[in-house]
């Protein structure tokens, strides 16, 4: 009975979205990136076709999305570069709501923000796999329907598995400036993670970097179990925001319908925010902090909250990079993302300049669910190693100039004794996989060496 009700509701929703007759209007004026039109029946999120000439509707059309309205006029923004629109251009409603066809055949494919394949591998869908319509701008799951995060997710990176353990369904931000290894870190995790499926959104990336990421960082093995959504920096602002929500929609399909654990990676959240800022300013929103409009801060939780656990026990683990301006970790988007997410990973330019990769600043990072997904031994080992790292950092200047005398402070002596082993543990080559068990073993080894040093020092005093 319940399944029948769900099925009936699904078909009713599809019927409501279906256009039983053509609804058409006309472009009335332009306002920067936004076009104003009279189009009865349209609502925010509706898709429409703009015919470049009202006398020849069978030739060139532009697809656009309704982004706002005022009085009896709607505001629409085209997905592609605009050329040829005039006040004779006809607008026809194409779909009342944005949706996308999802299928298991998406695995191993690279698509653009509209869902079109760009990898040259032919049609996106195969007959042996069923397809399903899913709304693009779904609401996040009800908070009480989410299961509690209790299991760790193996990300294949020692520093994260050991000291910043991520849980299945957790959402983490990766905060970094440009050129410190964000894309390489994402590629490492995509290849080595224990998640069933990767959904990777490359938002506002340079066109040159897309193929490099797919072929070098992701590799054939990683691509085979991944769906890559691309909206490069030359794409329209609307296409960049749409690609972000499309990635969330695909991830939800693999979690809710295919019953798989998904790793959702977005690079970068900052460029999503910049795209939404362009749209907001075009609609006349007042600029707020650093020019970001209020809609940016309203859209961030709507996007980020779509990751997480589900009632079926499966999860979407979200990793969202944040490109910080001038390495300022407190800039508006980084600050807003930290307040929404369940932890953050800070990549340090200083470590990158020392050829320390991945350049994860463990002491500046935090995982809010680590204690819920690790046992007491793991927590004790990780806590002690972080303490040694903090002690060494405080005394680092004195140690480097030779002003510290060994034996002056037992805690500093212990931190010095484990420093080299800790550094080697945190460094990892891009082609070097590290399982969760290996990471835990490395932690225990460092912990034992520190305890052994302390015991030897105590025995020597006796």
C-alpha positions, 0 to 999 in steps of 0.5 A: 500500500505504501509503495503504491502511494509513493508511486502514485505521488511520483506520477502525479508530480510528473503530470504536474510538470508536464506541459499539456499545451504550449505557453509562449511569451515575448522578450520585453527588455534586457538588464545585463545578464538578465532578460525580462519576458512575459511568459504565463505559467512560468515560475522560478526554476522553470525551463524555457526556449528563447527563439532568436527570431520570432519569424523563424522559430525552427532555427536557433534557440537558446535554453534559459531558466527563470530566476525571478519575477516582478509583477507580470514579468519573469526574469530569465537567464540563458545557459549559453552565451547570448547573441541574437536576442531582440524584442521580437524573440519568442519565449516558450515554456519547456518545463515547469521545473528543472529535473534530470534523468538519472541512471547507473549508466552515468558511472564513468561519464563526464557531463556538463551542467545541463547533463549533456555528455562531453567525453565523446563516449556516445549516448549517456543512457543505455537500454539495460539500465532504467532511468528516473526523473529527479528534481534538480532543486530538491529540499534537504532531507528532514533532520529526523530522518537522518541516521546518526553517523557512527562509521568511519569512511576510509579516504585513503589519506593517512593524515585524514584517516588517523588524525582527522577521521571522517564519518560516513555522511559527514560534510567537510570543507577543504580550505586552501589558497590557490596552488597548494594541492586541492585537486591532487588531494581530491584525486587521491581520495577519489582513487583510494576511498572505500565509498562505492561511488564518487560524484565530482563537481568541477565548478568554475575550473580552468578548461586546461585543468579539467582533462588533467584532473580526469587523466592524471589525478583521477585516473582510469580506476577512479573514473570507472566508479565516478560521475564527473560534472563540469562547468568551466570558468567560461560557463554562464553563472547559471550553468555553474550553479546548476552544475552544483545542484546537479551533482547533489541530485546525482549523489542522492540518486545513488544513495537513495535508489541504488543504496550505495555510499557516495563520496561527493566532492565539489571544487570549488564552493567559492566559485559556486558562491561567485556565480550566485553573486553574479545572478543576485547582483543582476537581479538587483540584490544589494551587495553585502560582505565583500560584494556577496549578496544575501542569496549566496548565504541562503543558497549555501545551506540549501546545497551543503545540507543535501549531503548526509545520511539517509533512512536506508542507512546509506550516506553522502559524504561531502567534501567541499573545497573553499578557495580562500582569498589571499589565504584568509581563512576567515573570509566570508565564504570560508566562514559561512561554510565552516558554520554549516559543515561538520569539520574543515581541513586546512591546506597550508601554503607554508607546508606546500612550500616545504614540499610537504604533501598533502599540505594538511595543517592538522592543528588548524583542522578539525573533524566534529564527528571523529569521536563518534566514529573512532574507538578510545584507543584511536582517540588517545593516540590521535590526541597525544600525537596532536599534543606533541605536534602543538608542543613542537610548534610552540618551541620550533623557533628555539629548536631551529636556532639551537637555543633549546637545551635538551633535557630542559623540558621533558614534554618538548624532548618527547615532541622532538623525539617523535617529530620526524616519524610524525612528519613521515606519517603525514607525508604521502605520495599521490600514488601511495594508497593508505588503508584505514588499518594502515593509518591506525597502525602508523598512529600506534607506532608513533604513540609507542615510540613517544612513550618508549622515549619518555620511559627511557628518559625516566629510567635514565634519571633514576 
